[in-house]
């Protein structure tokens, strides 16, 4: 399985008309198991 680092801007693409369609298609592929998301976050 391909592991894909996903920055927070990718999640925000759902709310941007310019990127919404592509972003939703990407997350559909994630749901189908084509990719495994890798995310990071930091707490201050």
Beta strands, then each sheet from edge to edge (+ up, - down):
strand 1: 2-5
strand 2: 35-38
sheet 1: 1+ 2+
end
